[in-house]
Amino acid sequence: MDAQRKPPAILFVLIISALAPLPGQAGAAPVADAQLIDGGLASSGRYAGLRIRLPGDALTYWRDPGDAGVAPNFDFSKSDNLGSAEALFPVPARFDEAGFQAIGYKHEVVFLLRLSAKDPAGTIGLAVAVDYAVCAQLCIPAHADLRLDLPPQGVAPPGFAEYFARIPRPLDARETSGFASVARAGAAQWFLRTTTGVTDVFVEAPAGVHVESQRTPEGVLLTLDQRPASDAPPSLRFTLAGAAPVEFSLDLK
């Protein structure tokens, strides 16, 4: 696992401006395809999937996009009979993009949408406006307005369960202690130690906090090199990739 750094969003905007095609050159830009699919009913709610198919070697981004990127944004405000909606992100991968580390997906990604209806007996008229980035040789912003009617007892298509398997399972405090622990390693450093079978660790810090993470023989070394001067060490969100991905939060003490 390479060192993980805070994404400079302004830098990505500059890259977008520099690399977006000029008028008359639109054919050179990567074009993605987005669609909604019915995910059926599960014990934890009504589900849909937002699938984005990416051309060639293009990528799009995770909720923490890495050194230079923009996370996708989902707007459900034009939906009918929708009580709540939450986008669930599958475990991402790391990619080197011209010396910058990007965190996201290539080829295809399905974001699960966990939904509830205002009237459980009625159909959800799901409307999603999604803004995301597509990067290959060019980086361009993409937008899709999608709609799908979801009856109360929808049935997921064959293979949809595979998408659930890629979503990290949230751990409570008791479960977290069996997967990982943190121990201070220096004035502003901690070691994260995890169970075996973990293939990568993704670290998310709150706004205003910058954490470097790097794998070492002792564990994942976390270096807190930016935070508000008066604040105590923060709580970090960790996503562990592997055969059974999980996510949890731990306080640095």
N, C-alpha and C positions, 0 to 999 in steps of 0.2 A: 504494500500500500504506500503510495507516495504521500508526501506532505500535503495536507488539505488546507486551503486558504480561503479567506472570505471573498465572495464574488464582487468585483467592482462593477456595479451596474452601469456606471457612466462609461466605462471603457467599452462595454458591449454595445452601448448606443452608438459610440463613435465607430466601432467596427461595422455595425449595421449600416450607418450612413455611408461609410467608405465602400462597402462591398455590395450594397443593394444595386440591382441593375439599372442602368439609365433607360430613359424612354426608348423604345424600339429594341431593347435587349432582353425583354421579359422571358424569352424562350431559354435563356441561359440559366435562369434561377431554378432551384429545386422546387418541385411542386408536390405537396403532400395531400393525402386524402383522409378526411375525418368523417366518421359516422357513429350514430348511436345504435346500440344493440340491446335487446331486452335481456335482462339478467335473471328474471324470475323472482320468486319469493323465497326468502330464507328466514330462519328464526330471528336473525338480527335485523331484518328489514326487507324492503323492496329494493331490488337492484337493477341498474342498467350499466352498460359499459360504454365508454367513449373510446373508440379505437382510432388511432392515427397510424396510417401506413406511410412510411417514409421512403422516398426514392433512393435507389443506389446505396451510397455510403453516408447519406445525410443523417443528422441526429437532431433530436429535440431534448428538452431539459427536464430534470427532476425539480422538486420544490426548492432545493438549494443547488443552483446550477453549476457551482464551481467558480473558477477564476474569472470567467467571462461568459455570461449567459443571462437569460431571462426565464424565470419559472413560468409555467402556463398559468393562465387566469381563467376561472370559470364563473360565468354569470348565469344564475338560474331565475332571475327576477321576472321573466316573462312567462314562466310556467303557470299552469292551471292546477288547482287542487294539490299544490305541493306544500307540505308542512315544513320539511327540512331536507337539506341535501348536503352531502359531504363527499368530496373527491378523495379517493384512496389511491396512493401512489405505489406502484410495484417497486421492488428493489432495483436500483439503477446500476450502471456500470461506469467506470472511469475511461476517459478518452483523452489523448493528447491532441490538442488542436493548435498547431503552429506555436508550440511551446507553452500553451496555456492548458490547464487541466479542466476538462469539462466533465460534468456529472449528468448522465441522462440515459438516453435510449437510442438505438439504431434499428432500422428496418421496420419495426412495429412495436407499439405500446398500447396497452389497454388500461385506462384509468377506470377503476370501479367507482360507481356513483351509488352511495347508500342513501336511500330516500325514505321519506314517510309522507303519507297523504293526510291532508286536513280531514277529508272524509274517507275513512278506510274502505268503504263500500264503493267508492267512485273511482273512475279512471284518472290517473295522473297525466296531464298534458305536459310532458317534460319538454322544456325549451332550454337549450344551453347555447350561450354565446361563449366561444372559447378563443382566447388569444394565446399564441405560442410562437416559438421561433423554429425555423428550419435552417440548419447549417450544413452545407457541403463545401464546394469551392466558393459559394456565395452564402452569406447569412441574410435571411429575409424574415420579416415578421409575417405571420399567417393568422388568418381569422376565419372562423366557420360559425354559421348560425344553423343549429340543428334542432330538430323536433321529432318526438316519438311519443305516441300514446301508449300508456302502460296500464292495462286492465288490472284489477286487484289480484287476480290469480294467474299472472303470466308464468310462462315456462321458459327456462333458460335453454339456449340451443346446445347441442352436443359440444363438449369440449370447454364449456364456459367455466367449469370447475377449475381448470388449469389457471385461469386468471386469479382466482382466489388464492391459490397456492403461492403466487408471487407477491402477495401483499404481506408485509411484515405483521406478525401477531403482536399486539400491544401486551406488555407484561406489567403486572402490578408489582408493588414493592417486594412482596415475598418472593415472587418468581424471579425478579431481577437479581436477587442475591445468589440465585443458583446459576446465573449466566455470566455475571460480570461484577467487578468491584473496582474501586479507584483508591489509590494510595498516593500520598504526597511524595514527590521526588525532588523537590527543590522549592525555592521561594515562590515561583509561579508555574510550577510544573507538577504534573500528576501522571501516574501510570494507570492505564485502564487494562485490566487483565480479564480475559474472556475464556469461555469454555472452548474445547476443541471443536473442530468442524466449522469454525467461522472463517470465511474466505475474504471478507473485507469489512471494514468498519467505517461508517459515515457519521460525521459529527456535525450537529447543528447547534449554534449558539444564539442567544437572544440578541436583539438589536443593540448595537453599540459595543459588542463584544467580539473579539477576534481570537480564534483558537487555532493554532497549528497542531496537526496530528500526524504522527509518523510511527510506523511499526519498527520495533526494536526487539532484540532477544528477550527483554524483560516484559514486553507487552507493548501497548500503544502509548507512546509518549505524547501527552497533551501539554502544550505550552500556551499559557494565557498571556498574549503580548499586546492586547488592547482591551480596555474596559473603562467605564466611567470611574474617575479617581476615588469617589467616595463609596463605591459599591463593594459588597462582599463578593467572594468567588461565586460564579453563577451556577445555575442548574443547566446541564447540557442534555440534548436529546441525541440518542445514539440509535442507529439502524445497523443491525448485524446481518450481513449477507451469508448465505449458506443454504443447505438443503431445506432447513426450516427457518426462514428469516424471522427476526423479532425486532421490536423497537421498545425503548424504555428511556426514562430520564434518570439522571444521577446528579446529585449536588457535589460540587467540588468543595472540599473542606480543608 
